[in-house]
Amino acid sequence: MQKTVLNDIHRELGAKMVPFAGFDMPVEYSGINKEHMAVREAAGIFDVSHMGEFWVKGPNAQKLIQYVTSNDVAALPVGKAQYSCLPNKQGGIVDDLIVYHYEAEKYMLVVNASNMEKDWKWINENNSFGAELENASDKISLIAVQGPKAASILQKITTTDLSSVPYYSFKVGTIGKVDNVIISNTGYTGSGGFELYVYNEEAPALWNAVMEAGTEFGLLPAGLGARDTLRLEAGLALYGNDLDDTTSPVEAGLGWITKLVDGNDFISRKLFEQQKEKGVVKRLKGFVLQERGIPRHGYEIVDADGNNIGTVTSGTMSPMLKQGIGMGYLKKGFWKPESEIFIRVRNKDLRAKVVKPPFVEL
């Protein structure tokens, strides 16, 4: 079991630790709902150092990334980040990721912890361009500060003007007494905030500086439990649940990251062109239960006559709505908002309606 460099801090804070993607990670500290609401109303701090970071460098870096990712990296200026995916050759998704254009011939790819080895192998296998690759995952820690008060907390301890860092942009600056922090206006909660990339040896000092600065703002440490309920309320997909090697970005409602522009000849492009042109038979849709219950991954979705029309991929009890919410792949004919569907929970079919995420106004 691997540990992030913040592991001792989590234990000192009384975190409940669980195995996740090969790491010993905090699932909660003071309670999932409490941490969730802190992020929605004030701020939360997350250790997400289990994520993977790959550097792609050299004159052919852009060519490699353009080939292995579905978005148009040629349109990504230095200082900006881009959500994308790694398509496989069958039209499925190897992983979803964020691409950072760090310098003219230098990019950082941030991938999911559970897919780190798979992604590294896939990118290397498809590197016929001679791009220089470095797996820096073991050297870099990632701390996410999320919520409406995140910017105010961080602005206390940095001279970098955070208001000059738009959404999906980043700057390199000093936070607290820690230099060379990649300050990225990204996150996985729907409540805004920043993600801070730093070398491992500096991570404890950065965490402690943010915690101290955030005390007056109601900042709470938050674990994987709140991270999951927050991302689901925001309608954000999770690899392994809502995305996998058999689901296409078009089916997952991510057609906007499959850029069919001239010169963007990425893996599986022709398959996605056909799907966009001819349509698909299933789509990832959001739903809200109209009866009391909690939908879970793998639960069956049926129509009024009990016929199978899909499967729940993610589900939870929304701390904001106090209703069961979820996402799942639905057959054609049930995609329109307000369509009536039923979630089979312990052999009982609970009424639900299809909605377009996000599930709460953020």
URTA-V832289 format. One record per run of one state. SS is the DSSP state (h for helix, s for strand, l for the rest). FROM is the first residue (numbers start at 1). LEN is the number of residues. If there is no record, write none. Layout:
ss: <SS:SS>
from: <FROM:FROM>
len: <LEN:LEN>
//
This chain:
ss: <l:s:l:h:l:s:l:s:l:h:l:s:l:s:l:h:l:h:l:s:l:s:l:s:l:h:l:s:l:s:l:h:l:s:l:h:l:s:l:s:l:s:h:l:s:l:h:l:s:l:s:l:h:l:h:l:s:l:s:l:s:l:s:l:s:l:s:l>
from: <1:2:3:7:13:16:21:23:29:32:42:44:48:52:58:61:69:73:76:80:88:93:104:106:112:113:126:132:136:140:147:150:156:158:159:162:165:169:176:178:185:193:200:218:220:222:224:234:239:240:243:244:255:258:269:279:282:290:300:303:308:318:324:332:340:346:348:356>
len: <1:1:4:6:3:5:2:6:3:10:2:4:4:6:3:8:4:3:4:8:5:11:2:6:1:13:6:4:4:7:3:6:2:1:3:3:4:7:2:7:8:7:18:2:2:2:10:5:1:3:1:11:3:11:10:3:8:10:3:5:10:6:8:8:6:2:8:7>
//
